[in-house]
Amino acid sequence: MSNMPHTGRGVVALTRFWRGTATPGWADAIALLLLGGLAVLVIRGAGGMADPLSQLRVAPVTLNPANLPGYALRTTLRMFAALGASLLFTFVVATLAAKSRRAEMVIVPALDILQSVPVLGFLTFTVTFFMGLFPGREFGVELAAIFAIFTSQAWNMAFSFYQSLRSVPADLEEVSRGFALSPWRRFIRLELPFATPALVWNAMMSMSGGWFFVVASEAISVGNTRIMLPGIGSWLALAIDAQDFRAVAWAVGAMALVILIYDQLVFRPVVAWADRFRFEQTASQAGPQSWAYDLFRRTRLLPVLFSPLIGLGRLLMVIDRRPGRRPAARRGGTPNWVGQTLWLAGLALSMTGAGWLVIGYVARHLAWGDVAIAFGFGLVTMLRVLVLIALASLVWVPIGVWIGLRPRWAERLQPVAQFLAAFPANVLFPFAVILIVQWHLNVDIWLSPLMVLGTQWYILFNVIAGASAIPNDLREAAGMFGVRGWQWWRQLAIPGIFPYYVTGALTASGGSWNASIVAEAVSWGSRHLEATGLGAYIATATAGGDYPRVTLGIAVMSVFVIGFNRLLWRPLYRYADRRLRLG
């Protein structure tokens, strides 16, 4: 593992500051100016979130370009609030799943189900809940929108962190056992640093995934109720309804500018910082660069400002001095068959009870013929998902490996990939509708490419993360022995990226099912096109407030996704863990 962060830097800087030997420089002035401006924007953007709900009717969303900067600010704050919640969720839930067999049996299937539930499905049942928490206030609707964005971000990050914790190299695990590290120290010193590079790339992908569903998250439509929060998503919804190409272009331009700004100020510095955690035993090649990261490293006051957090971390390390138990090999130990059986029995009873409630609710309102229709739609959508994942893999795996092995190119293409991944499918609706109507194309075939926008980027970002994590010493050894062509792919590239690819493909399948909600039923003004599939079925039921069919569609989608994951992706995970580990 390359050089670890210097936790004592803040303490040294604080001591020098109080002694008067640390004088602020130009870097401090620029950094404080940036942080001050960021704080002002956050306060200003969050100020309107607690307004009365009636204020949305008094000052509704309009297509005035003067309002677009404020809308972009509100959308960005919602995105980062959801990203923070996703990080917290990931650290707690994914770590628990990786550490506990019993928790894994609950958490991993639950993540499979949750990633299959579309954003519209969450909004259908959560808007009323959040509005009830804050009656008459806009804050309740804001929480519903943030939660909807959270559901498009969290599962990808959780699966990535879970996979990373499961694939810590065996020699590093042996060292941690030799030092008898406590669980907390093991997590901080080994597991979190090892998982950080992949988590950073997946956080970027999750941020872009939130943009993909921003229209559904901000222009909330359930039945006859429609609430539009100030934001780029609501702007796009209005522009599409009004068939205003100019307004759509304004929104895309604003989105591109916002992505460029937070890429420069947030993600690129984080990528440069996370490069120190790459697992390698020889000198690294030229790593990713960031002017903001270099600027912050030159400051003398920022370590002082953040010294309380550094001190808290050091205090936790001092408190947790108990030696860890010397565990058996990877997740080993003889299982307690009695406890295991009781746990499985309780889990089976809980799932049976939940399934019985869903079946009972649907049976009271629908017939068995409706269930057969929903399953038929699910088969059609599953065929689309399989074809799109195969095509995306053929295209983006070689490109992702090429980018991941070249940090300079990764640095240049990073904001471009983020923008393309964030590009909302709604923006392409007018072109899709016009082309299909003009050329009398088959709706079932030519609406399918819109689902690629929710599929390919998970694969690309994870493959880039996997390729960049291949140890440099192995790459040098392959070059010294003249390993080329298919042998290079078979012995180095595929084993290096395979666990990451499985994570990307698994979340890509969930992203495709979610994308089917917006890709199989598209509108441009008064024109509405629907492809045959489960996504269009759920979208139509949601728009009509038909809750029994919404419930049925979500349940059928969950069955398909869980079955797909259990039969394909989980066995590939186990194969990667058992046979294709470089460490």
C-alpha positions as CSV (number, residue, x, y, z in Angstrom):
1,M,0.0,0.0,0.0
2,S,1.4,3.4,-1.0
3,N,2.0,6.2,1.5
4,M,-0.8,6.7,4.0
5,P,-2.2,10.1,5.0
6,H,-0.2,12.1,7.5
7,T,-2.7,12.3,10.4
8,G,-0.3,14.4,12.4
9,R,-0.1,17.3,9.8
10,G,-3.1,19.1,11.4
11,V,-1.5,18.9,14.9
12,V,1.8,20.2,13.6
13,A,0.1,23.0,11.7
14,L,-2.0,24.0,14.7
15,T,1.1,24.2,16.9
16,R,3.0,26.3,14.4
17,F,-0.1,28.6,14.0
18,W,-0.4,29.3,17.7
19,R,3.4,29.9,18.0
20,G,3.1,32.4,15.1
21,T,5.5,30.5,12.9
22,A,2.9,29.6,10.3
23,T,2.0,32.6,8.1
24,P,-0.9,32.5,5.6
25,G,0.1,32.6,1.9
26,W,-1.6,33.1,-1.4
27,A,-2.8,29.5,-1.4
28,D,-4.6,30.2,1.9
29,A,-6.3,33.3,0.5
30,I,-7.6,31.4,-2.6
31,A,-8.7,28.4,-0.6
32,L,-10.5,30.4,2.0
33,L,-12.1,32.5,-0.8
34,L,-13.4,29.3,-2.4
35,L,-14.6,27.8,0.8
36,G,-16.3,31.1,1.8
37,G,-18.1,31.3,-1.5
38,L,-19.2,27.7,-1.2
39,A,-20.6,28.3,2.2
40,V,-22.5,31.4,1.0
41,L,-24.0,29.3,-1.9
42,V,-25.0,26.5,0.4
43,I,-26.7,28.8,2.9
44,R,-28.5,30.7,0.1
45,G,-29.6,27.5,-1.7
46,A,-30.8,25.8,1.5
47,G,-32.6,28.9,2.7
48,G,-35.7,28.3,0.6
49,M,-36.1,24.6,1.5
50,A,-38.0,25.4,4.7
51,D,-40.5,27.8,3.0
52,P,-44.3,27.1,3.3
53,L,-45.5,24.6,0.6
54,S,-47.9,27.3,-0.7
55,Q,-44.8,29.3,-1.8
56,L,-44.4,26.8,-4.7
57,R,-47.8,27.9,-6.0
58,V,-47.1,31.6,-5.5
59,A,-43.7,31.4,-7.2
60,P,-43.8,28.4,-9.5
61,V,-41.0,27.1,-11.6
62,T,-40.7,29.2,-14.8
63,L,-38.6,29.0,-18.0
64,N,-36.9,32.3,-17.3
65,P,-33.1,31.9,-17.9
66,A,-32.4,34.4,-15.0
67,N,-33.8,31.8,-12.6
68,L,-31.7,28.9,-14.0
69,P,-28.5,29.6,-11.8
70,G,-30.7,29.4,-8.6
71,Y,-32.4,26.2,-9.9
72,A,-29.0,24.6,-10.7
73,L,-27.8,25.5,-7.1
74,R,-30.9,23.9,-5.5
75,T,-30.4,20.7,-7.7
76,T,-26.7,20.4,-6.8
77,L,-27.4,20.7,-3.1
78,R,-30.0,18.0,-3.3
79,M,-27.5,15.8,-5.2
80,F,-24.7,16.3,-2.6
81,A,-27.1,15.8,0.3
82,A,-28.2,12.5,-1.2
83,L,-24.5,11.6,-1.9
84,G,-23.6,12.2,1.8
85,A,-26.5,10.0,2.9
86,S,-25.3,7.3,0.4
87,L,-21.8,7.4,1.8
88,L,-23.1,6.9,5.3
89,F,-25.4,4.1,4.2
90,T,-22.5,2.5,2.3
91,F,-20.1,2.5,5.3
92,V,-22.6,1.0,7.6
93,V,-24.6,-1.4,5.5
94,A,-21.9,-2.7,3.1
95,T,-19.4,-3.2,5.9
96,L,-22.0,-5.1,8.0
97,A,-22.7,-7.3,4.9
98,A,-19.0,-8.0,4.3
99,K,-18.3,-8.8,8.0
100,S,-21.3,-10.9,9.0
101,R,-22.6,-14.0,7.3
102,R,-26.1,-13.5,8.8
103,A,-26.2,-9.9,7.9
104,E,-25.1,-10.7,4.4
105,M,-28.0,-13.1,3.9
106,V,-30.4,-10.2,4.6
107,I,-28.5,-7.2,3.2
108,V,-27.4,-8.5,-0.2
109,P,-30.9,-9.7,-1.2
110,A,-32.4,-6.5,0.2
111,L,-30.0,-4.5,-2.0
112,D,-31.0,-6.6,-5.0
113,I,-34.6,-5.7,-4.3
114,L,-34.0,-2.1,-3.6
115,Q,-31.9,-1.4,-6.7
116,S,-34.7,-3.0,-8.8
117,V,-37.4,-0.7,-7.4
118,P,-37.7,2.3,-9.7
119,V,-37.5,5.9,-8.6
120,L,-41.2,6.3,-9.4
121,G,-41.9,3.4,-7.2
122,F,-40.2,5.0,-4.2
123,L,-41.9,8.3,-4.8
124,T,-45.3,6.8,-5.0
125,F,-45.1,5.6,-1.4
126,T,-42.7,8.1,0.2
127,V,-44.0,11.5,-0.9
128,T,-47.0,11.3,1.4
129,F,-44.8,10.0,4.3
130,F,-42.3,12.9,4.1
131,M,-45.0,15.5,3.6
132,G,-46.7,14.2,6.7
133,L,-43.5,14.7,8.7
134,F,-43.5,18.4,7.8
135,P,-47.1,19.3,7.0
136,G,-47.5,22.4,5.0
137,R,-43.7,22.9,4.5
138,E,-41.6,22.6,1.4
139,F,-39.0,20.7,3.5
140,G,-41.1,17.5,3.4
141,V,-41.1,17.5,-0.4
142,E,-37.4,18.4,-0.4
143,L,-36.7,15.3,1.7
144,A,-38.8,13.2,-0.7
145,A,-36.8,14.5,-3.7
146,I,-33.4,13.9,-1.8
147,F,-34.6,10.4,-0.9
148,A,-35.5,9.7,-4.5
149,I,-32.0,10.8,-5.6
150,F,-30.5,8.7,-2.8
151,T,-32.2,5.6,-4.2
152,S,-30.4,6.2,-7.6
153,Q,-27.0,6.5,-5.9
154,A,-26.7,4.3,-2.8
155,W,-27.0,0.8,-4.2
156,N,-24.1,1.2,-6.6
157,M,-21.8,2.5,-3.9
158,A,-22.8,-0.2,-1.4
159,F,-22.2,-3.0,-3.9
160,S,-18.8,-1.5,-4.8
161,F,-17.7,-1.1,-1.2
162,Y,-19.0,-4.6,-0.3
163,Q,-17.0,-6.1,-3.2
164,S,-13.8,-4.2,-2.2
165,L,-14.1,-5.5,1.4
166,R,-14.5,-9.0,0.1
167,S,-11.4,-8.8,-2.1
168,V,-8.8,-7.4,0.2
169,P,-5.5,-9.2,-0.8
170,A,-4.8,-12.2,1.4
171,D,-1.3,-11.1,2.3
172,L,-2.6,-7.8,3.7
173,E,-5.2,-9.7,5.7
174,E,-2.4,-11.9,7.1
175,V,-0.4,-8.9,8.1
176,S,-3.4,-7.4,9.9
177,R,-4.0,-10.7,11.7
178,G,-0.3,-10.8,12.6
179,F,-0.5,-7.4,14.3
180,A,-3.8,-8.4,16.0
181,L,-5.5,-5.2,14.9
182,S,-8.9,-4.5,16.5
183,P,-11.9,-4.3,14.1
184,W,-11.9,-0.5,14.1
185,R,-8.2,-0.2,13.4
186,R,-8.4,-2.9,10.8
187,F,-11.2,-1.0,9.1
188,I,-9.4,2.4,9.2
189,R,-5.8,1.2,8.5
190,L,-6.5,-1.5,5.9
191,E,-10.0,-2.0,4.5
192,L,-11.2,1.6,4.0
193,P,-7.9,2.7,2.3
194,F,-8.0,-0.4,0.0
195,A,-11.7,0.3,-0.9
196,T,-11.3,4.0,-1.4
197,P,-10.2,4.2,-5.1
198,A,-13.1,2.1,-6.3
199,L,-15.5,3.9,-4.0
200,V,-14.5,7.3,-5.4
201,W,-15.1,6.2,-9.0
202,N,-18.5,4.7,-8.0
203,A,-19.4,7.9,-6.1
204,M,-18.8,9.8,-9.3
205,M,-21.0,7.3,-11.2
206,S,-23.7,7.6,-8.5
207,M,-23.6,11.4,-8.7
208,S,-24.2,11.1,-12.5
209,G,-26.9,8.5,-11.9
210,G,-28.7,11.0,-9.8
211,W,-28.7,13.5,-12.7
212,F,-30.2,10.8,-14.9
213,F,-33.3,10.7,-12.7
214,V,-33.4,14.3,-11.7
215,V,-36.6,15.0,-13.7
216,A,-38.6,12.3,-11.9
217,S,-37.1,13.4,-8.5
218,E,-38.0,17.1,-8.8
219,A,-41.1,17.1,-11.0
220,I,-43.1,14.7,-8.8
221,S,-46.2,13.3,-10.4
222,V,-48.4,10.8,-8.6
223,G,-52.0,10.4,-9.8
224,N,-53.5,13.9,-10.2
225,T,-50.9,15.5,-7.9
226,R,-47.9,17.2,-9.4
227,I,-45.3,19.1,-7.3
228,M,-42.5,20.9,-9.0
229,L,-39.5,21.9,-6.9
230,P,-37.2,24.6,-8.2
231,G,-34.4,22.8,-10.0
232,I,-33.0,21.7,-13.4
233,G,-35.2,18.6,-13.3
234,S,-38.4,20.7,-13.1
235,W,-37.1,23.1,-15.7
236,L,-36.6,20.2,-18.1
237,A,-40.0,18.8,-17.3
238,L,-41.6,22.2,-18.2
239,A,-39.5,22.5,-21.3
240,I,-40.5,19.1,-22.6
241,D,-44.2,19.8,-21.9
242,A,-43.9,23.1,-23.8
243,Q,-41.8,21.6,-26.6
244,D,-39.2,24.4,-26.0
245,F,-35.9,23.3,-27.6
246,R,-34.2,26.5,-26.4
247,A,-35.1,25.9,-22.8
248,V,-33.9,22.3,-23.1
249,A,-30.5,23.6,-24.4
250,W,-30.3,26.1,-21.5
251,A,-30.8,23.2,-19.0
252,V,-28.2,21.0,-20.7
253,G,-25.7,23.9,-20.7
254,A,-26.3,24.6,-17.0
255,M,-25.9,20.9,-16.2
256,A,-22.6,20.7,-18.1
257,L,-21.3,23.8,-16.3
258,V,-22.3,22.5,-12.8
259,I,-20.7,19.1,-13.6
260,L,-17.5,20.8,-14.7
261,I,-17.3,23.0,-11.5
262,Y,-17.9,20.2,-9.0
263,D,-15.5,17.9,-11.0
264,Q,-12.7,20.5,-10.6
265,L,-13.5,21.4,-7.0
266,V,-14.6,18.0,-5.6
267,F,-14.1,14.9,-7.6
268,R,-10.8,15.5,-9.3
269,P,-9.1,16.5,-6.0
270,V,-10.6,13.4,-4.4
271,V,-9.3,11.1,-7.2
272,A,-5.8,12.6,-6.8
273,W,-6.0,12.1,-3.1
274,A,-7.3,8.5,-3.4
275,D,-4.4,7.5,-5.7
276,R,-2.2,7.3,-2.6
277,F,-4.2,4.2,-1.5
278,R,-3.4,2.1,-4.6
279,F,-2.1,-1.3,-3.7
280,E,1.3,-1.7,-5.2
281,Q,4.8,-2.7,-4.3
282,T,6.8,-0.7,-6.8
283,A,7.0,3.0,-7.6
284,S,3.8,4.3,-9.1
285,Q,3.6,5.8,-12.6
286,A,2.4,9.4,-13.0
287,G,-0.7,9.7,-10.9
288,P,-3.8,11.8,-11.5
289,Q,-3.3,15.6,-11.0
290,S,-5.5,18.3,-9.7
291,W,-4.8,22.0,-9.3
292,A,-7.3,22.2,-6.5
293,Y,-5.7,19.3,-4.6
294,D,-2.3,20.9,-5.0
295,L,-3.7,24.3,-3.9
296,F,-5.2,22.8,-0.7
297,R,-2.0,20.9,0.1
298,R,-0.1,24.2,0.0
299,T,-2.3,25.9,2.5
300,R,-1.3,26.4,6.1
301,L,-4.6,27.4,7.6
302,L,-6.8,24.6,6.3
303,P,-5.0,21.9,8.4
304,V,-5.8,24.2,11.4
305,L,-9.4,24.5,10.5
306,F,-9.8,20.7,10.1
307,S,-7.6,19.8,13.1
308,P,-10.7,19.1,15.3
309,L,-11.7,16.3,12.9
310,I,-8.1,14.9,12.8
311,G,-7.9,15.1,16.5
312,L,-11.2,13.2,16.9
313,G,-9.8,10.4,14.6
314,R,-6.6,10.2,16.7
315,L,-8.6,10.1,19.9
316,L,-10.7,7.2,18.6
317,M,-7.5,5.4,17.7
318,V,-6.1,6.0,21.1
319,I,-9.2,4.8,22.9
320,D,-9.4,1.7,20.7
321,R,-6.2,0.1,21.9
322,R,-7.6,-3.3,22.7
323,P,-5.9,-6.1,20.6
324,G,-8.1,-7.8,18.1
325,R,-8.8,-11.5,18.1
326,R,-6.8,-13.6,15.7
327,P,-9.6,-14.5,13.3
328,A,-9.5,-17.5,11.0
329,A,-8.9,-17.1,7.3
330,R,-11.2,-15.0,5.2
331,R,-14.6,-14.8,6.8
332,G,-13.7,-18.2,8.2
333,G,-14.5,-20.1,11.3
334,T,-16.7,-23.1,11.9
335,P,-20.3,-21.9,11.5
336,N,-22.8,-22.3,14.3
337,W,-25.3,-24.6,12.5
338,V,-28.0,-24.1,15.1
339,G,-27.9,-20.4,15.0
340,Q,-27.5,-20.4,11.3
341,T,-30.6,-22.6,10.9
342,L,-32.7,-20.4,13.2
343,W,-31.5,-17.3,11.4
344,L,-32.5,-18.7,8.0
345,A,-35.8,-19.9,9.3
346,G,-36.6,-16.4,10.7
347,L,-35.5,-14.8,7.4
348,A,-37.7,-17.2,5.4
349,L,-40.7,-16.5,7.6
350,S,-40.2,-12.7,7.3
351,M,-39.9,-12.9,3.5
352,T,-42.9,-15.2,3.3
353,G,-44.9,-12.8,5.4
354,A,-43.9,-9.8,3.3
355,G,-44.7,-11.7,0.1
356,W,-48.1,-12.8,1.4
357,L,-49.0,-9.2,2.2
358,V,-48.1,-8.1,-1.3
359,I,-50.0,-11.0,-2.9
360,G,-53.0,-10.3,-0.7
361,Y,-53.1,-6.6,-1.6
362,V,-52.8,-7.3,-5.3
363,A,-55.4,-10.1,-5.2
364,R,-58.0,-7.9,-3.6
365,H,-57.8,-5.4,-6.6
366,L,-56.6,-7.4,-9.6
367,A,-57.0,-10.8,-11.3
368,W,-54.5,-13.5,-12.0
369,G,-54.6,-12.4,-15.7
370,D,-53.1,-9.0,-14.7
371,V,-50.2,-10.9,-13.0
372,A,-49.6,-12.9,-16.2
373,I,-49.6,-9.7,-18.2
374,A,-47.1,-8.1,-15.9
375,F,-44.8,-11.1,-16.1
376,G,-45.0,-11.0,-19.9
377,F,-44.0,-7.4,-19.9
378,G,-41.1,-8.3,-17.5
379,L,-39.8,-10.9,-19.9
380,V,-39.7,-8.3,-22.7
381,T,-37.8,-5.8,-20.6
382,M,-35.4,-8.5,-19.4
383,L,-34.5,-9.3,-23.0
384,R,-33.7,-5.6,-23.6
385,V,-31.6,-5.5,-20.4
386,L,-29.6,-8.6,-21.5
387,V,-28.9,-7.3,-25.0
388,L,-27.9,-3.8,-23.7
389,I,-25.5,-5.1,-21.0
390,A,-23.9,-7.4,-23.6
391,L,-23.4,-4.6,-26.1
392,A,-22.2,-2.1,-23.4
393,S,-19.7,-4.7,-22.2
394,L,-18.3,-5.3,-25.7
395,V,-17.8,-1.5,-26.2
396,W,-16.8,-0.2,-22.8
397,V,-14.6,-2.9,-21.2
398,P,-11.7,-2.4,-23.6
399,I,-12.1,1.4,-23.5
400,G,-12.3,1.3,-19.7
401,V,-9.1,-0.8,-19.4
402,W,-7.3,1.5,-21.8
403,I,-8.3,4.6,-19.8
404,G,-7.7,3.1,-16.4
405,L,-4.1,2.1,-17.3
406,R,-3.4,5.7,-18.4
407,P,-3.9,8.2,-15.5
408,R,-3.3,11.2,-17.8
409,W,-6.1,10.2,-20.1
410,A,-8.3,9.3,-17.2
411,E,-7.8,12.8,-15.9
412,R,-8.8,14.3,-19.2
413,L,-11.8,12.1,-19.9
414,Q,-13.2,12.1,-16.3
415,P,-15.4,15.2,-16.7
416,V,-16.5,14.1,-20.1
417,A,-17.6,10.7,-18.8
418,Q,-19.3,12.3,-15.9
419,F,-21.3,14.6,-18.2
420,L,-22.3,11.7,-20.6
421,A,-23.3,9.6,-17.6
422,A,-25.4,12.4,-16.2
423,F,-27.1,13.2,-19.4
424,P,-30.9,12.7,-18.6
425,A,-32.8,10.5,-21.1
426,N,-35.6,13.1,-21.1
427,V,-33.4,15.4,-23.1
428,L,-33.4,12.9,-26.0
429,F,-37.2,12.4,-25.9
430,P,-38.0,15.0,-28.6
431,F,-35.4,13.5,-31.0
432,A,-36.6,10.0,-30.3
433,V,-40.3,10.9,-30.8
434,I,-39.6,12.9,-33.9
435,L,-37.5,10.2,-35.6
436,I,-39.8,7.4,-34.7
437,V,-42.9,9.3,-36.0
438,Q,-41.2,10.7,-39.1
439,W,-39.7,7.3,-40.2
440,H,-42.5,5.1,-38.9
441,L,-40.0,3.1,-36.8
442,N,-40.7,0.2,-34.5
443,V,-41.3,1.7,-31.0
444,D,-40.3,-1.5,-29.2
445,I,-36.8,-1.5,-30.9
446,W,-35.9,2.2,-31.3
447,L,-36.9,3.3,-27.8
448,S,-34.5,0.7,-26.3
449,P,-31.3,2.7,-27.0
450,L,-32.5,5.2,-24.4
451,M,-32.0,2.5,-21.7
452,V,-28.3,2.4,-22.6
453,L,-27.9,5.8,-20.9
454,G,-28.7,4.0,-17.6
455,T,-26.5,1.0,-18.3
456,Q,-23.1,1.6,-19.9
457,W,-21.6,4.0,-17.5
458,Y,-21.8,1.7,-14.5
459,I,-19.6,-0.7,-16.5
460,L,-17.2,1.9,-17.8
461,F,-16.6,3.6,-14.4
462,N,-16.1,0.2,-12.6
463,V,-13.7,-1.1,-15.3
464,I,-11.7,2.1,-15.1
465,A,-11.5,1.7,-11.3
466,G,-10.4,-1.9,-11.7
467,A,-7.8,-1.2,-14.3
468,S,-6.3,1.7,-12.3
469,A,-6.1,-0.6,-9.3
470,I,-4.0,-3.3,-11.0
471,P,-0.7,-3.2,-9.1
472,N,2.1,-1.6,-11.1
473,D,4.6,-4.3,-10.2
474,L,2.3,-6.9,-12.0
475,R,2.1,-4.6,-15.0
476,E,5.8,-4.2,-15.1
477,A,6.4,-8.0,-14.8
478,A,4.0,-8.6,-17.7
479,G,6.0,-6.2,-19.8
480,M,9.3,-7.7,-18.9
481,F,8.1,-11.2,-19.8
482,G,6.6,-10.0,-23.1
483,V,3.0,-10.9,-22.2
484,R,0.9,-9.5,-25.1
485,G,-2.4,-9.9,-26.8
486,W,-5.0,-12.4,-25.5
487,Q,-2.5,-13.8,-23.0
488,W,-2.2,-10.3,-21.4
489,W,-6.0,-10.1,-21.2
490,R,-6.4,-13.6,-19.8
491,Q,-3.6,-13.5,-17.2
492,L,-3.6,-9.8,-16.1
493,A,-6.4,-7.6,-17.3
494,I,-9.4,-9.9,-16.9
495,P,-8.4,-11.1,-13.4
496,G,-7.6,-7.5,-12.4
497,I,-10.9,-6.0,-13.5
498,F,-13.3,-8.9,-13.2
499,P,-14.6,-8.2,-9.6
500,Y,-15.1,-4.6,-10.6
501,Y,-16.8,-5.5,-13.9
502,V,-19.2,-7.8,-12.0
503,T,-20.1,-4.9,-9.7
504,G,-20.6,-2.7,-12.7
505,A,-22.6,-5.2,-14.6
506,L,-24.8,-6.0,-11.6
507,T,-25.6,-2.3,-10.9
508,A,-26.0,-1.8,-14.7
509,S,-28.7,-4.3,-14.7
510,G,-30.5,-2.5,-11.9
511,G,-29.9,0.8,-13.7
512,S,-31.4,-0.6,-16.9
513,W,-34.5,-1.8,-15.1
514,N,-34.8,1.7,-13.6
515,A,-34.2,3.4,-16.9
516,S,-36.9,1.3,-18.5
517,I,-39.4,3.5,-16.5
518,V,-38.4,6.6,-18.5
519,A,-37.2,4.9,-21.7
520,E,-40.3,2.7,-22.5
521,A,-42.8,5.6,-22.2
522,V,-41.7,8.9,-23.7
523,S,-43.5,12.1,-24.4
524,W,-42.9,15.3,-26.4
525,G,-45.7,17.8,-26.0
526,S,-48.9,16.1,-26.8
527,R,-47.2,13.1,-28.5
528,H,-46.8,10.0,-26.3
529,L,-45.1,6.8,-27.4
530,E,-45.0,3.5,-25.4
531,A,-42.9,0.4,-25.9
532,T,-44.1,-3.0,-24.7
533,G,-42.4,-3.6,-21.4
534,L,-42.6,-3.5,-17.6
535,G,-41.2,0.0,-17.4
536,A,-44.0,1.4,-19.5
537,Y,-46.5,-0.6,-17.4
538,I,-45.3,0.9,-14.1
539,A,-45.0,4.5,-15.6
540,T,-48.6,4.3,-16.9
541,A,-49.9,3.0,-13.6
542,T,-48.0,5.7,-11.6
543,A,-49.3,8.5,-13.8
544,G,-52.8,7.2,-13.4
545,G,-52.5,6.7,-9.6
546,D,-53.3,3.0,-10.0
547,Y,-51.5,1.8,-6.8
548,P,-52.4,-2.0,-7.2
549,R,-50.7,-2.1,-10.6
550,V,-47.8,0.0,-9.4
551,T,-47.3,-2.6,-6.5
552,L,-47.7,-5.5,-8.9
553,G,-45.2,-4.0,-11.4
554,I,-42.6,-3.3,-8.7
555,A,-43.0,-6.8,-7.2
556,V,-42.6,-8.4,-10.6
557,M,-39.5,-6.3,-11.4
558,S,-38.0,-7.3,-8.0
559,V,-38.6,-11.0,-8.8
560,F,-36.8,-10.6,-12.1
561,V,-33.9,-8.7,-10.7
562,I,-33.4,-11.0,-7.8
563,G,-33.6,-14.1,-10.0
564,F,-31.2,-12.6,-12.5
565,N,-28.7,-11.6,-9.7
566,R,-28.9,-15.0,-7.9
567,L,-28.5,-17.1,-11.1
568,L,-25.8,-15.0,-12.8
569,W,-24.0,-12.2,-10.9
570,R,-23.7,-13.9,-7.5
571,P,-22.0,-17.0,-8.9
572,L,-19.7,-14.7,-10.9
573,Y,-18.9,-12.8,-7.6
574,R,-18.0,-16.1,-6.0
575,Y,-15.9,-17.2,-9.0
576,A,-14.0,-13.8,-8.9
577,D,-13.4,-14.2,-5.1
578,R,-12.2,-17.7,-5.5
579,R,-10.2,-17.8,-8.7
580,L,-9.5,-14.3,-10.1
581,R,-7.9,-12.4,-7.3
582,L,-4.5,-10.7,-8.0
583,G,-3.7,-10.1,-4.3
